Amino acid sequence: MKLTIEMEDRPRNLELQRLAINGIEQNGFWRGTIDGEPVVFEAHLLSPGVLSLIVGNSAYRIVQEESASDPALHVDNHRFSYSINDPRSLRFRRSHGAGAGGPKAIKAPMPGRVVRVLAQKGDEVQAHQGIVVIEAMKMQNELKSPKAGMVVEMRASPGDTVASGDVLAVID
């Protein structure tokens, strides 16, 4: 499997395959390259969105924050924004083909409280520019614009309580 994953605005090329010993695939073990560097690791899905990753003598618990506007991974109290470009996925084909333009909604990835609004209706914004900051479970998450454009709707105000999936802003 070949993927390009962009983390913190830096593209990384991944090539992964299940590790096999004597032709027998080893459950949870993978090998491949990251930007041409060889890597072997063990990965197990603990629950939806939670992964246990062991690389060498280091173990990591990775929690996925799924958001339409700014998906992220939480590793050791650090948040890493990411996007995956997998030519086999429907999401990739849709985003790189017809219908990629048009308004894009910024949705709350989880229930929380709006802490700050960083852009107002009518503001021109750049792709990946911060739009709204929400607080959930004592962590602040900056939701970013999925594209360059104009804020055509701002539905969030500081202090608002939001549910997962609520549309906070629309960029066109």
HELIX and SHEET records of a PDB file:
HELIX    1   1 LEU A   90  SER A   95  1                                   6    
SHEET    1   A 9 LYS A   2  MET A   7  0                                        
SHEET    2   A 9 ARG A  10  ILE A  21 -1                                        
SHEET    3   A 9 ILE A  24  ILE A  34 -1                                        
SHEET    4   A 9 GLU A  37  SER A  47 -1                                        
SHEET    5   A 9 VAL A  50  VAL A  55 -1                                        
SHEET    6   A 9 SER A  58  GLU A  65 -1                                        
SHEET    7   A 9 ALA A  72  VAL A  75 -1                                        
SHEET    8   A 9 HIS A  78  ASN A  85 -1                                        
SHEET    9   A 9 LYS A   2  MET A   7 -1                                        
SHEET    1   B 4 LYS A 104  LYS A 107  0                                        
SHEET    2   B 4 VAL A 167  ILE A 171 -1                                        
SHEET    3   B 4 GLY A 149  MET A 154 -1                                        
SHEET    4   B 4 GLU A 124  VAL A 125 -1                                        
SHEET    1   C 4 MET A 139  LYS A 144  0                                        
SHEET    2   C 4 GLY A 130  ALA A 136 -1                                        
SHEET    3   C 4 GLY A 112  VAL A 117 -1                                        
SHEET    4   C 4 THR A 161  VAL A 162 -1                                        
END                                                                             
